[in-house]
Amino acid sequence: MNGATRTIDKPDVERAIVDPATYMDRAAYDAIFTGLRRDDPIRWIEPEGFRPFWLVTRSADIVDIERRATIFLNGPRAVLKPRTFEERLARQQRGHSEIIKSMNNMDGEAHRANRAVTSRDFLRPNIERMAAQLEPVAADFVQRLVDKAPTCDFAADVTMWYPLRVILTLLGVAPEHDGRILALTQRIFLDPGDGADPAAAQADKMAAVEGFFDFFRPIVADRRANPRDDIASKVANARIDGEPMDEFETLSYFLTLATAGHDTTAASIAGGLLALIRNPGEMEKLRGDPGLLETAADEMIRWNAPVKHFFRTAAEDFEIGGKTIRAGDSVMLAFASACRDEELFEDPFAFRVDRTPNRHLALGSGPHACLGQHLAKLEIRLFFRHLLDRIDHIELVGEPRSNPSSFISGIVSLPIRYRVRR
């Protein structure tokens, strides 16, 4: 368990929870959160430089909160940010209270109506029908791996780009724009950290959002003038309560679709390969039975849990686990902790490609569960099927590196040496 049972003092826990560096080191993260699940699974946290919040670390408690969407609201606090950053954002004047209008900050009917714009497209039967369209994308990126043999940075050279190309394919965006979209996404999701200049951090995020909006404006105009049978046309021509979405809403929706899935899926694929390298028995099991790709994809997502948390805000007093959460209190749902919950998983610190059942929370739960979860699993299955067909030996040739972020984090550098199958 990589030291997951050691005791950590209260001040150290609170500093670690808000320190982006904690999320680069899974062993350190597991040590902290294993102790919290065991000793104080619903804990009041008052870290210096941040607004206080309840930290919820067990799967059952998170599921209980997520199914009470009228009590625990998405807004106004979405993710962990330093107090100074939040205060500056609250003062920002742009005609809207948010940087973008995202489903991640919606509740109730507004959330249901916005989700309904594309929810049918992302149902599993419809996603599976996309396999023929996406198969060449997976094959192309494995070919890129082959072309770079015998070494490459698997995360930076391959997986960072593959899920991005998938979602942009579905949005009708040509491959020559991938680099621009990736750069903008990384600026939006960069964790400002406790010591960051809030003015500079916010200004850069705002500039990145405007960059996205500038990019998608002509696509929206094209799909309104020449609608096609694709997701981009559905969003561009969507109506909420019978009325067309305004420009800010429409562009926000495009930005959300373009950014929400590719960082997390890339982290699951890179982290999944690392888990297979470090667990050669599981690699051989998967090579011997490609039918296990279905369960292996879920296990890769559980194992890496790229989305570390989301916040909810209590709309009324609520008692859970012997603690009373007061109306107005913030609640941090630690999804990555739930993915190691000893009460839910047998041997949660073991990576098993055939794990079943696998009721992990890496993709959320309840009405706010990840819209693109079936797409992410399809991408992983397609990619590893081609990889296992073409590559017959893989080993590390350097230290893996993750990005420092308490929100979305995962492997961003994975140097490997590999042999192409003849």
C-alpha positions as CSV (number, residue, x, y, z in Angstrom):
1,M,0.0,0.0,0.0
2,N,3.0,2.3,-0.4
3,G,2.9,3.6,3.2
4,A,-0.8,4.2,3.1
5,T,-1.2,3.4,6.8
6,R,1.2,5.9,8.3
7,T,-0.2,8.6,10.7
8,I,-0.1,12.2,9.6
9,D,-0.7,15.1,12.0
10,K,-3.7,17.4,11.5
11,P,-1.8,20.5,10.2
12,D,0.1,18.4,7.8
13,V,-3.1,16.8,6.5
14,E,-4.7,20.2,5.9
15,R,-1.6,21.5,4.1
16,A,-1.4,18.4,2.0
17,I,-5.0,18.4,0.9
18,V,-4.6,21.9,-0.7
19,D,-1.1,21.4,-2.0
20,P,-1.1,20.5,-5.7
21,A,2.1,18.6,-5.3
22,T,0.3,16.0,-3.1
23,Y,-1.6,14.9,-6.2
24,M,1.6,14.2,-8.1
25,D,2.5,11.4,-5.7
26,R,-0.1,8.6,-5.5
27,A,1.7,6.9,-2.6
28,A,1.5,10.1,-0.5
29,Y,-2.1,10.7,-1.5
30,D,-3.1,7.2,-0.5
31,A,-1.3,7.5,2.8
32,I,-3.3,10.6,3.7
33,F,-6.7,9.5,2.4
34,T,-6.4,5.9,3.8
35,G,-6.0,7.4,7.2
36,L,-8.9,9.8,6.7
37,R,-11.3,7.0,5.5
38,R,-10.4,5.0,8.6
39,D,-10.3,7.7,11.3
40,D,-12.3,10.7,10.1
41,P,-14.1,10.1,6.8
42,I,-16.2,13.3,7.0
43,R,-13.8,16.0,8.3
44,W,-13.9,19.7,8.7
45,I,-10.9,21.3,7.0
46,E,-9.6,24.8,7.6
47,P,-6.5,25.2,5.5
48,E,-4.6,28.4,5.6
49,G,-5.4,30.6,2.5
50,F,-8.5,28.7,1.6
51,R,-12.2,28.8,2.6
52,P,-13.0,25.9,5.0
53,F,-14.9,22.9,3.8
54,W,-16.0,19.4,4.7
55,L,-13.8,16.7,3.2
56,V,-15.7,13.5,2.3
57,T,-13.5,10.5,1.6
58,R,-15.6,7.3,1.6
59,S,-17.5,6.0,-1.4
60,A,-20.8,5.3,0.3
61,D,-21.0,8.9,1.8
62,I,-20.1,10.4,-1.6
63,V,-22.9,8.4,-3.3
64,D,-25.3,9.4,-0.6
65,I,-24.5,13.1,-1.1
66,E,-24.5,12.9,-4.9
67,R,-28.0,11.4,-5.0
68,R,-29.4,14.3,-2.9
69,A,-28.9,16.9,-5.7
70,T,-31.5,19.2,-4.3
71,I,-29.7,19.4,-1.0
72,F,-26.1,19.5,-2.2
73,L,-25.7,22.0,-5.1
74,N,-23.1,22.2,-7.8
75,G,-22.6,25.9,-7.3
76,P,-21.3,28.3,-6.5
77,R,-18.1,26.6,-5.4
78,A,-17.0,24.1,-8.0
79,V,-13.3,23.2,-7.3
80,L,-10.6,24.0,-4.8
81,K,-9.0,27.4,-5.3
82,P,-7.1,29.8,-3.0
83,R,-9.3,32.3,-1.3
84,T,-7.6,35.2,-3.1
85,F,-8.3,33.6,-6.5
86,E,-12.0,33.1,-5.6
87,E,-12.4,36.6,-4.3
88,R,-10.9,38.2,-7.4
89,L,-13.1,36.0,-9.6
90,A,-16.1,37.1,-7.7
91,R,-15.3,40.7,-8.4
92,Q,-14.7,40.1,-12.1
93,Q,-17.3,41.9,-14.3
94,R,-18.1,40.4,-17.7
95,G,-21.8,40.3,-17.8
96,H,-21.8,36.8,-16.3
97,S,-20.9,35.5,-12.9
98,E,-18.8,32.6,-14.3
99,I,-15.9,32.3,-16.7
100,I,-18.0,30.0,-18.7
101,K,-21.5,28.7,-18.3
102,S,-20.8,25.0,-17.6
103,M,-23.0,22.1,-16.6
104,N,-20.5,21.6,-13.8
105,N,-22.0,24.7,-12.1
106,M,-25.7,23.9,-12.8
107,D,-28.4,22.2,-10.8
108,G,-32.0,21.2,-11.2
109,E,-33.9,21.9,-14.4
110,A,-31.1,24.1,-15.8
111,H,-28.7,21.1,-15.5
112,R,-31.1,18.6,-16.9
113,A,-32.0,20.9,-19.9
114,N,-28.4,21.6,-20.8
115,R,-27.3,18.0,-20.4
116,A,-30.2,16.9,-22.6
117,V,-28.7,18.7,-25.5
118,T,-26.2,15.9,-26.1
119,S,-27.1,13.2,-23.5
120,R,-28.6,10.9,-26.1
121,D,-25.5,11.1,-28.2
122,F,-23.4,9.9,-25.3
123,L,-25.6,6.9,-24.3
124,R,-23.7,3.7,-24.6
125,P,-25.5,2.2,-27.6
126,N,-24.9,5.4,-29.6
127,I,-21.3,5.6,-28.5
128,E,-20.7,2.0,-29.5
129,R,-22.0,2.9,-33.0
130,M,-19.2,5.5,-33.2
131,A,-16.6,2.7,-32.9
132,A,-16.3,2.4,-36.7
133,Q,-15.7,6.2,-37.0
134,L,-13.1,6.2,-34.1
135,E,-11.3,3.0,-34.9
136,P,-9.0,4.7,-37.5
137,V,-8.2,7.4,-35.0
138,A,-6.9,4.8,-32.5
139,A,-5.1,2.9,-35.2
140,D,-3.4,6.1,-36.4
141,F,-2.1,7.0,-32.9
142,V,-0.7,3.5,-32.4
143,Q,1.0,3.8,-35.8
144,R,2.5,7.1,-34.5
145,L,3.9,5.0,-31.6
146,V,5.3,2.4,-34.1
147,D,6.9,5.2,-36.1
148,K,8.7,6.5,-33.0
149,A,10.1,3.1,-32.0
150,P,12.1,2.1,-30.1
151,T,11.6,4.9,-27.6
152,C,9.2,7.8,-26.9
153,D,7.4,9.7,-24.2
154,F,4.2,7.8,-24.3
155,A,2.2,10.5,-22.4
156,A,3.5,13.6,-24.1
157,D,3.9,12.2,-27.6
158,V,0.8,9.9,-27.9
159,T,-1.9,9.8,-25.2
160,M,-2.1,13.6,-24.6
161,W,-3.2,13.9,-28.3
162,Y,-5.3,10.9,-28.9
163,P,-8.5,11.6,-26.8
164,L,-8.3,15.2,-28.0
165,R,-8.4,14.1,-31.6
166,V,-11.4,11.8,-30.8
167,I,-13.6,14.6,-29.4
168,L,-12.5,17.1,-32.0
169,T,-13.4,14.5,-34.7
170,L,-16.9,14.3,-33.2
171,L,-17.0,18.2,-33.2
172,G,-15.9,18.4,-36.8
173,V,-12.6,20.1,-36.1
174,A,-9.7,19.4,-38.5
175,P,-6.4,17.8,-37.1
176,E,-4.3,20.9,-37.9
177,H,-6.0,22.7,-34.9
178,D,-5.1,20.1,-32.3
179,G,-2.1,21.9,-31.0
180,R,-3.9,25.1,-30.5
181,I,-6.8,23.4,-28.6
182,L,-4.4,21.4,-26.4
183,A,-2.5,24.6,-25.4
184,L,-5.7,26.4,-24.5
185,T,-7.0,23.5,-22.5
186,Q,-3.8,23.2,-20.5
187,R,-4.0,26.9,-19.6
188,I,-7.6,26.6,-18.4
189,F,-6.9,23.6,-16.2
190,L,-3.6,24.8,-14.8
191,D,-3.8,24.8,-11.0
192,P,-3.0,28.3,-9.8
193,G,-1.5,27.0,-6.5
194,D,-1.4,28.7,-3.1
195,G,1.5,31.0,-4.1
196,A,0.3,32.0,-7.5
197,D,-0.5,35.6,-8.4
198,P,-4.3,35.5,-8.6
199,A,-4.6,38.4,-11.0
200,A,-2.1,36.8,-13.5
201,A,-3.7,33.3,-13.1
202,Q,-7.2,34.6,-13.7
203,A,-6.1,36.8,-16.6
204,D,-4.5,33.8,-18.3
205,K,-7.6,31.6,-17.8
206,M,-9.8,34.4,-19.1
207,A,-7.6,34.8,-22.2
208,A,-7.6,31.1,-22.8
209,V,-11.4,31.0,-22.6
210,E,-11.6,33.9,-25.1
211,G,-9.2,32.0,-27.3
212,F,-11.6,29.0,-27.3
213,F,-14.6,31.3,-28.0
214,D,-12.8,32.9,-30.9
215,F,-12.0,29.4,-32.3
216,F,-15.5,28.0,-32.1
217,R,-17.4,31.1,-33.3
218,P,-17.0,30.3,-37.0
219,I,-17.9,26.6,-36.3
220,V,-21.1,27.7,-34.6
221,A,-21.9,30.0,-37.5
222,D,-21.2,27.3,-40.1
223,R,-23.4,24.7,-38.3
224,R,-26.3,27.1,-38.0
225,A,-26.1,28.0,-41.7
226,N,-25.3,24.4,-42.8
227,P,-26.4,21.9,-40.1
228,R,-25.1,18.4,-40.3
229,D,-25.8,15.1,-38.5
230,D,-23.2,15.7,-35.9
231,I,-22.8,16.8,-32.3
232,A,-21.5,20.3,-33.3
233,S,-24.7,21.0,-35.2
234,K,-26.9,19.8,-32.2
235,V,-25.1,22.2,-29.9
236,A,-25.0,25.1,-32.3
237,N,-28.8,24.8,-32.9
238,A,-29.8,23.8,-29.4
239,R,-32.8,25.3,-27.6
240,I,-33.3,25.5,-23.9
241,D,-37.0,25.8,-22.8
242,G,-37.9,26.5,-26.4
243,E,-35.4,29.4,-26.8
244,P,-32.1,29.3,-28.7
245,M,-29.0,29.3,-26.5
246,D,-27.3,32.7,-26.6
247,E,-23.7,33.0,-27.8
248,F,-22.1,32.8,-24.4
249,E,-24.1,29.6,-23.6
250,T,-23.3,28.0,-26.9
251,L,-19.6,28.7,-26.9
252,S,-19.4,27.6,-23.3
253,Y,-21.0,24.3,-24.3
254,F,-18.4,23.8,-27.1
255,L,-15.6,24.6,-24.7
256,T,-16.9,22.1,-22.1
257,L,-17.2,19.3,-24.7
258,A,-13.8,20.0,-26.1
259,T,-12.0,20.1,-22.8
260,A,-13.9,17.9,-20.4
261,G,-12.8,14.5,-21.6
262,H,-9.4,14.5,-23.2
263,D,-7.2,15.3,-20.2
264,T,-8.9,12.7,-18.1
265,T,-8.9,10.0,-20.7
266,A,-5.3,10.7,-21.6
267,A,-4.3,10.3,-17.9
268,S,-6.2,7.0,-17.7
269,I,-4.5,5.6,-20.8
270,A,-1.0,6.7,-19.7
271,G,-1.6,5.6,-16.2
272,G,-3.1,2.4,-17.4
273,L,0.0,1.5,-19.4
274,L,2.2,2.3,-16.4
275,A,0.1,0.0,-14.3
276,L,0.5,-2.8,-16.9
277,I,4.2,-2.3,-17.0
278,R,4.5,-2.4,-13.2
279,N,2.2,-5.4,-13.1
280,P,3.5,-7.7,-15.9
281,G,1.2,-10.5,-14.8
282,E,-1.8,-8.3,-15.6
283,M,-0.2,-7.3,-18.9
284,E,0.1,-11.0,-19.9
285,K,-3.4,-11.7,-18.7
286,L,-4.7,-8.9,-21.0
287,R,-2.6,-10.1,-24.0
288,G,-3.9,-13.6,-23.5
289,D,-7.5,-12.5,-23.4
290,P,-8.3,-9.3,-25.2
291,G,-11.9,-9.8,-24.1
292,L,-10.8,-8.4,-20.8
293,L,-10.4,-4.9,-22.4
294,E,-13.9,-4.1,-21.2
295,T,-13.0,-4.6,-17.5
296,A,-9.5,-3.4,-18.0
297,A,-10.7,0.0,-19.2
298,D,-12.8,0.5,-16.1
299,E,-9.9,-0.6,-13.9
300,M,-7.6,1.9,-15.6
301,I,-10.1,4.7,-14.9
302,R,-10.5,3.6,-11.2
303,W,-6.7,3.2,-10.7
304,N,-5.9,6.6,-12.0
305,A,-9.0,8.5,-11.0
306,P,-7.9,11.7,-12.8
307,V,-10.7,13.9,-11.4
308,K,-9.7,14.2,-7.8
309,H,-12.7,16.1,-6.5
310,F,-15.6,18.3,-7.0
311,F,-17.3,20.6,-4.5
312,R,-21.0,20.8,-3.5
313,T,-22.7,23.4,-1.4
314,A,-25.3,22.4,1.2
315,A,-28.7,24.1,0.6
316,E,-29.9,23.0,4.1
317,D,-28.6,21.4,7.2
318,F,-27.9,17.7,6.7
319,E,-26.6,15.0,9.0
320,I,-24.3,12.3,7.6
321,G,-21.8,10.0,9.3
322,G,-22.5,11.6,12.7
323,K,-21.6,15.1,11.4
324,T,-24.0,17.9,10.8
325,I,-23.3,19.8,7.5
326,R,-24.8,23.3,7.9
327,A,-26.6,25.2,5.1
328,G,-24.0,27.1,3.1
329,D,-21.1,24.8,4.0
330,S,-18.8,23.6,1.2
331,V,-18.3,19.9,0.7
332,M,-15.3,18.5,-1.1
333,L,-16.1,15.0,-2.6
334,A,-12.8,13.1,-2.9
335,F,-13.5,10.8,-5.8
336,A,-10.0,9.5,-6.0
337,S,-10.1,8.5,-2.4
338,A,-13.4,6.6,-3.0
339,C,-11.6,4.6,-5.7
340,R,-9.4,3.1,-3.0
341,D,-12.2,2.5,-0.5
342,E,-11.5,-0.7,1.4
343,E,-15.2,-1.0,2.3
344,L,-16.1,-1.2,-1.4
345,F,-13.2,-2.9,-3.1
346,E,-11.4,-6.2,-2.4
347,D,-7.7,-5.4,-2.3
348,P,-8.2,-1.8,-3.6
349,F,-4.4,-1.2,-3.9
350,A,-4.1,-4.0,-6.4
351,F,-4.4,-3.3,-10.2
352,R,-6.6,-6.1,-11.7
353,V,-7.6,-6.0,-15.4
354,D,-10.4,-8.5,-14.6
355,R,-11.8,-6.6,-11.6
356,T,-15.5,-7.1,-11.3
357,P,-17.7,-5.7,-10.0
358,N,-16.0,-2.3,-10.2
359,R,-18.4,0.3,-8.8
360,H,-15.8,3.1,-8.8
361,L,-16.6,6.8,-8.6
362,A,-13.8,8.1,-10.9
363,L,-16.6,9.2,-13.3
364,G,-18.9,10.6,-10.6
365,S,-22.3,9.4,-9.5
366,G,-25.9,10.5,-9.6
367,P,-27.3,13.2,-11.9
368,H,-23.8,14.8,-12.3
369,A,-22.1,11.6,-13.4
370,C,-19.7,12.1,-16.4
371,L,-21.6,12.6,-19.6
372,G,-18.8,11.1,-21.7
373,Q,-18.0,8.1,-19.6
374,H,-18.9,5.6,-22.3
375,L,-16.9,7.5,-24.9
376,A,-13.9,7.4,-22.5
377,K,-14.1,3.6,-22.1
378,L,-14.5,3.1,-25.8
379,E,-11.4,5.2,-26.5
380,I,-9.4,3.1,-24.0
381,R,-10.6,-0.2,-25.4
382,L,-9.9,0.8,-29.0
383,F,-6.4,2.1,-28.2
384,F,-5.2,-0.8,-26.2
385,R,-6.5,-3.3,-28.7
386,H,-4.4,-1.8,-31.4
387,L,-1.4,-1.3,-29.0
388,L,-1.4,-5.0,-27.9
389,D,-1.6,-6.1,-31.5
390,R,1.4,-4.0,-32.7
391,I,3.7,-3.8,-29.6
392,D,5.0,-6.9,-27.9
393,H,7.3,-5.5,-25.2
394,I,7.3,-2.3,-23.2
395,E,9.5,-1.1,-20.4
396,L,10.2,2.2,-18.6
397,V,13.3,4.1,-19.4
398,G,12.8,7.1,-17.1
399,E,10.7,8.3,-14.2
400,P,7.0,8.9,-14.8
401,R,5.9,12.4,-13.9
402,S,2.4,13.7,-13.0
403,N,1.1,17.3,-13.1
404,P,0.6,19.2,-9.8
405,S,-3.2,19.8,-9.6
406,S,-5.7,19.1,-6.8
407,F,-8.5,19.0,-9.5
408,I,-7.5,17.0,-12.6
409,S,-4.1,15.3,-12.4
410,G,-2.4,12.4,-14.0
411,I,0.7,11.2,-15.8
412,V,2.1,13.8,-18.2
413,S,5.4,12.2,-19.0
414,L,6.0,8.5,-19.4
415,P,9.4,7.6,-21.1
416,I,9.2,4.0,-22.5
417,R,11.2,1.6,-24.7
418,Y,9.3,-0.9,-26.7
419,R,9.5,-3.5,-29.5
420,V,7.2,-3.5,-32.5
421,R,5.6,-6.8,-33.3
422,R,6.9,-8.3,-36.6
